Each structure stands twice: as C-alpha cells, then as structure tokens.
Amino acid sequence: MSKEQFIALDLRRYDTPQKLASLNNDTASLVIEASNTGNPRVNPYHYIKRERNKVIAPGIDRRDVSEMFVRNDPLTPAGEEIRKLLLEDTENFAYVWISPPNPWPETRIDIGAKRITKSKKFEYFESYGISTTLSKDDCLKLGQLLVSVSSNNYLFPQNLDDLKSIVIKLEIPPEKDPFSYLSEIIKLPEKEIFQSILDGTAVKNKAKALKKATIVNKPIMKNLSVIYSNPFEYGAYIETEMEKAGFGMNLEKSGCGKSNITLLNTNGLNTETQTLAFGYSDEYGSLEFPCPSCGATNRRPSGQLISNCQNCGANVRC
C-alpha cells in the first residue's frame, strides 16, 4: 500500500491515548463533510479558552489545539490564527476563513462566532465547517467583499493564495445573531446550509453521527491492538458500518482522502470477509462463534444471522 496515498480515516494516526480520544469525533465529522446523502454538509464544533494560553476542542481531547495541528498542512496557519483570536481578543465577534477548491476538489469555509459569558469567565467559539460547491471566482469575490466590510486592515486578496492566508474578522451589529448576519452576506449555492445552522439541524445531525460513531468504534476502543495490526481493515469496518447506518460518503469526491474500502478492494482483499469478521460483536452478539456440532468457527456479516454451520451444515440458530 503506497505511503503516498492519503487515507481519510487512517487509524495509524491514533497512536496515543490523547489522539485516540478524537476518533469518535473525527468519524462523525468525516461522515458529515463527505456525505452523499443530501443532508447539509455542515460540521459544528467548538473551541474553548482554558487558562491563559490554552485552547481546547471539547469532546476531542484535552490537548491545546496547536498540538493537534499537522505541520505543513494547508489548514494549519488558519487554525493558528483562529486560536490566537480566541486567546487575545476581548470582544464578541465573528470570523470567516475561505479555502478555495485547491488542493481539494471543492470549497471549504469555516465560520465562527466568539462568545463571552456575562461573568467574562468563559470564552468560546461556536464554529461550523462548511463544504460547498462555491466556485473559485465566487470564493475570491466573497473574500474581497468580507475584507471590504471588516474593520481590520487586511491586504486586499488578489488571488486564491492571498485569500487562503486570511482569517477575516467581522464585527456583528449588537442586535444581530452572528450566524444570521453572516447568512445575509455569504451567499452559497446550497441554500440549506445556513438554514441548518440557524434552525439547529446541523447540531442535531452531528449529534446523531457522533452517537453512531461511538457505538461503531467501541470494539476498537476496547482493543487498541487493531490499530497496529489491521488499520486498513478496521478503517473499512468503520466506513462500512457508518454507511449501513445511513451515513453514506463519497470520500474522494469531497476531497477528504482515500477510502479504506477502496484501498482494500484495489489490493485484492475482500472487504466483507476481511473487515466485518474480526471478532467484533453487534446487536446479535459475537460475529464469530463455534458450531455446537462440529466445533468449527463460523463468521457472519455484521447485522445478519446465519442458519447453518458454514462447515458441516448443522442448524446453528438459537
């Protein structure tokens, strides 16, 4: 398997307890960002300011988010700037970061609003990652518009590289909800995106995905050796189980990376036998069990029962 192939859900990344803590959230985020189900591809998340110089992402892990950035990743400079805004700015505001469809096949936009509680003891970003088909030209026009209405002195973006380097800070009128205000000036081809943010659908969709991811990933959390022994097979298991639960994905089209299932099939491995029968259990019990007549080990697909022993044909239904 080529080391150059970027895998969207690469279990080899989760090689410490802190990193493993983010697996459920990463799985839920992936099925939303790469969804092909027709649901709005809006991924809610939060950053919280802790202590003087620490920003964490609740539900992921307790490390400062700067420790979670991948060096040389095109997202990293923007992530560093967003973290800086949360640490240093003392007022409520909104921000927008636009990443045009390069190197990804589509546009990604991050929007967020800083909230400070009345006691001023709690500061956080309510944020949404948006996947959209907004074109390169429209990305640049949008970025230029936002820079023009911002009170900050940004260099006017002349090209897509200029645009990608700016996290644009915006003041929100006092009487306005920040995301309602952003919906008025950010026009996207997908009309349902901002609606899902404003009516809470995006948060509900993320909660559903996270609930299912927690169930699907439970066997992996209990048996960490699988990350080192068969990372691609178990990655394919996660992808398969999430799709069976209604969270269909098109990873390559969305630019999230290669699918474990695709990689297994490309290398001549059968996903059904290699992925779904590694001693996991489902709502019916273990996927592996001995025949009461001949003692041979039977392996059944997840979510399905079998009537007869795969070796001797004896009845194995309870």
C-alpha positions in Angstrom: 0.0 0.0 0.0 1.5 3.3 -1.1 2.7 5.6 1.6 1.7 8.5 -0.7 -2.0 7.6 -0.6 -3.7 9.9 1.9 -6.4 7.9 3.7 -9.4 9.9 5.1 -9.8 7.7 8.2 -6.3 6.4 8.8 -6.3 4.5 12.1 -2.5 4.7 12.2 -2.8 8.3 13.3 -4.4 7.4 16.6 -1.2 6.1 18.2 -1.6 7.8 21.7 -4.4 7.8 24.2 -4.9 11.5 23.5 -5.2 11.1 19.8 -7.5 8.0 20.2 -9.9 10.2 22.2 -10.7 12.1 19.0 -11.6 9.0 16.9 -15.4 9.3 17.5 -15.5 13.0 16.8 -13.3 12.5 13.7 -15.6 9.7 12.4 -18.7 11.9 12.9 -17.0 14.8 11.2 -16.0 12.7 8.3 -19.4 11.3 7.5 -20.8 14.8 7.6 -18.1 16.5 5.5 -18.1 13.7 2.9 -21.8 12.9 3.0 -23.6 11.9 -0.2 -27.0 11.6 1.4 -28.3 15.0 0.6 -28.0 16.3 4.1 -26.3 19.7 4.6 -22.6 19.2 4.9 -22.1 21.4 7.9 -19.9 20.3 10.7 -20.4 22.0 14.1 -17.6 22.2 16.6 -16.4 24.4 19.5 -13.2 25.8 20.8 -13.0 26.8 24.5 -10.4 29.1 26.1 -8.8 27.4 29.1 -6.3 29.1 31.4 -4.3 31.9 29.9 -2.7 30.2 26.9 -4.7 27.1 26.2 -7.5 26.4 23.7 -9.2 23.0 23.7 -11.8 21.4 21.5 -14.3 19.7 23.9 -15.2 16.1 23.1 -12.0 15.6 21.2 -9.1 15.7 23.7 -7.6 17.9 26.3 -4.5 19.0 24.4 -4.2 22.6 23.3 -5.4 22.6 19.7 -2.0 23.8 18.5 -0.7 20.3 19.4 -3.3 18.8 17.1 -2.3 20.7 14.0 -0.5 18.7 11.3 2.7 20.5 10.2 2.8 21.6 6.6 -1.0 21.1 6.3 -2.6 24.0 4.4 -5.2 24.3 7.2 -2.6 24.9 10.0 -1.9 28.7 9.5 -5.6 29.4 9.7 -6.0 27.2 12.7 -3.2 29.0 14.5 -4.8 32.4 13.7 -8.2 31.3 14.9 -6.6 30.1 18.2 -4.9 33.5 18.5 -8.1 35.4 18.1 -9.8 33.4 20.8 -6.8 33.9 23.2 -6.2 37.6 22.6 -9.4 39.3 21.5 -11.6 40.7 24.3 -14.8 41.3 22.4 -17.5 39.2 20.8 -17.0 38.9 17.0 -17.3 36.5 14.1 -14.7 35.2 11.7 -14.7 33.6 8.2 -11.9 31.6 6.6 -12.3 30.5 3.0 -10.3 27.7 1.4 -11.0 27.6 -2.3 -11.1 24.3 -4.3 -7.3 23.8 -4.4 -5.9 21.4 -3.4 -9.4 20.0 -2.6 -12.0 19.4 -5.3 -14.4 21.7 -3.5 -14.5 24.8 -1.3 -14.3 24.7 2.5 -15.4 27.6 4.6 -15.0 28.0 8.3 -17.3 30.4 10.1 -17.4 31.1 13.8 -18.6 33.5 16.5 -16.7 34.3 19.7 -18.9 34.3 22.8 -18.0 35.8 26.1 -20.3 35.0 29.1 -21.6 37.8 31.2 -19.2 36.8 34.0 -16.4 37.0 31.4 -15.0 33.8 32.9 -15.9 31.6 29.9 -14.9 32.3 26.3 -15.6 30.1 23.3 -16.0 29.8 19.6 -19.2 28.4 18.2 -17.9 27.2 14.8 -19.1 25.5 11.6 -17.1 23.9 8.9 -18.9 24.2 5.6 -18.4 22.1 2.5 -19.7 23.9 -0.6 -19.5 23.9 -4.4 -18.8 27.7 -4.4 -16.6 28.3 -7.4 -13.0 29.7 -7.4 -14.2 33.1 -8.8 -17.0 33.4 -6.3 -14.7 32.5 -3.5 -12.4 35.3 -4.4 -15.3 37.8 -4.8 -16.7 36.7 -1.4 -13.3 37.1 0.3 -12.9 40.6 -1.2 -16.4 41.6 0.0 -15.7 40.4 3.5 -12.3 42.2 3.7 -14.0 45.3 2.5 -16.6 45.3 5.3 -14.2 44.2 8.0 -12.9 46.9 10.3 -9.5 45.2 10.3 -6.8 46.3 7.8 -6.2 43.2 5.7 -4.3 43.2 2.4 -6.9 43.1 -0.3 -6.8 39.5 -1.7 -5.8 39.5 -5.4 -5.8 35.7 -5.9 -6.7 32.5 -4.2 -3.5 32.1 -2.3 -3.9 35.6 -0.8 -7.5 34.6 0.2 -6.5 31.3 1.9 -4.0 33.1 4.1 -6.6 35.4 5.8 -8.9 34.7 8.7 -11.3 37.6 8.3 -12.6 39.1 11.5 -16.0 40.7 11.4 -17.9 42.9 13.9 -21.5 41.9 14.4 -24.2 44.5 14.9 -25.3 44.3 18.5 -28.9 43.4 17.7 -27.9 40.7 15.2 -27.4 37.0 15.7 -23.9 36.4 14.3 -24.8 33.5 12.0 -28.0 35.2 10.8 -25.8 38.2 9.9 -23.3 36.0 8.1 -26.1 34.3 6.2 -27.1 37.7 4.8 -23.6 38.4 3.3 -22.3 34.9 2.5 -24.3 33.6 -0.5 -23.8 29.9 -1.2 -25.2 27.6 -3.9 -26.6 25.4 -1.2 -29.4 27.3 0.3 -30.0 24.8 3.1 -26.5 25.3 4.7 -27.2 28.4 6.7 -30.8 27.2 7.3 -29.4 24.1 9.0 -27.2 26.3 11.2 -29.9 28.7 12.2 -32.6 26.1 12.9 -30.2 23.7 14.8 -30.4 20.9 12.2 -26.6 20.9 11.8 -26.1 20.4 15.5 -28.7 17.6 15.6 -27.1 15.9 12.6 -23.6 16.0 14.3 -25.1 14.5 17.5 -26.7 11.6 15.6 -23.4 10.9 13.7 -21.4 11.1 17.0 -23.8 8.7 18.7 -23.5 6.1 16.0 -19.7 6.6 15.7 -19.4 5.9 19.5 -21.2 2.6 19.0 -19.3 1.6 15.9 -15.9 2.5 17.4 -16.5 0.8 20.7 -14.8 -2.5 19.8 -11.7 -0.6 18.6 -11.5 1.5 21.8 -11.5 -1.8 23.8 -8.9 -3.5 21.6 -6.2 -0.9 20.7 -4.0 -3.6 19.0 -6.2 -3.5 15.9 -4.9 0.0 15.1 -1.4 -1.5 14.7 -2.4 -5.0 13.4 -5.0 -4.2 10.7 -5.6 -0.4 10.4 -7.0 -0.5 6.9 -9.3 -3.4 7.6 -10.7 -1.8 10.7 -10.9 1.6 9.0 -13.0 -0.1 6.3 -15.1 -1.7 9.1 -15.9 1.8 10.4 -16.7 3.2 7.0 -19.0 0.2 6.2 -20.9 0.3 9.5 -21.4 4.1 9.3 -22.8 3.7 5.7 -25.1 0.9 6.8 -26.5 3.2 9.4 -27.4 5.8 6.8 -24.2 7.9 6.8 -23.2 7.4 3.2 -20.0 9.0 2.0 -18.1 9.9 -1.2 -14.6 10.5 0.3 -12.7 11.0 -2.9 -15.2 13.4 -4.5 -15.3 15.6 -1.3 -11.5 15.7 -1.2 -11.3 14.1 2.3 -8.9 11.4 1.0 -8.9 7.8 0.0 -11.4 5.3 1.4 -10.1 2.2 3.3 -12.7 0.2 1.4 -11.4 1.4 -1.9 -7.8 0.6 -0.9 -8.6 -2.9 0.3 -10.5 -3.7 -2.9 -7.7 -2.2 -5.1 -5.3 -4.5 -3.3 -7.4 -7.6 -3.9 -8.8 -8.0 -0.4 -12.5 -8.8 0.2 -14.0 -6.2 2.4 -16.8 -8.4 3.7 -14.5 -11.1 5.0 -11.5 -9.0 5.9 -13.3 -6.3 7.6 -16.6 -7.5 9.2 -15.4 -10.7 10.7 -12.6 -9.8 13.1 -14.2 -10.9 16.3 -16.5 -7.9 16.6 -19.9 -8.1 18.0 -23.2 -6.4 17.0 -26.8 -6.3 18.4 -27.0 -10.1 18.0 -23.7 -10.9 19.8 -20.3 -12.0 18.6 -19.6 -12.2 14.8 -17.5 -15.3 15.5 -18.9 -18.4 17.2 -18.3 -22.2 17.2 -20.6 -24.7 15.7 -22.2 -26.8 18.6 -22.0 -29.9 16.4 -18.5 -29.9 14.7 -16.8 -27.1 16.6 -15.8 -25.2 13.5 -15.6 -21.4 13.8 -18.4 -19.6 11.9 -18.2 -16.0 10.8 -21.2 -14.0 9.9 -21.6 -10.5 8.5 -22.4 -7.7 10.9 -26.2 -7.2 11.3 -27.1 -10.6 9.8 -27.7 -14.0 11.3 -26.9 -17.4 9.6 -29.0 -20.6 9.9 -26.5 -23.3 9.2 -22.9 -24.0 10.1 -20.5 -22.9 7.3 -18.5 -26.2 7.7 -21.0 -29.0 8.4 -24.4 -27.5 7.7 -25.8 -28.2 11.1 -28.5 -25.8 12.5 -26.8 -23.0 14.4 -29.8 -20.8 15.1 -30.7 -20.3 18.7 
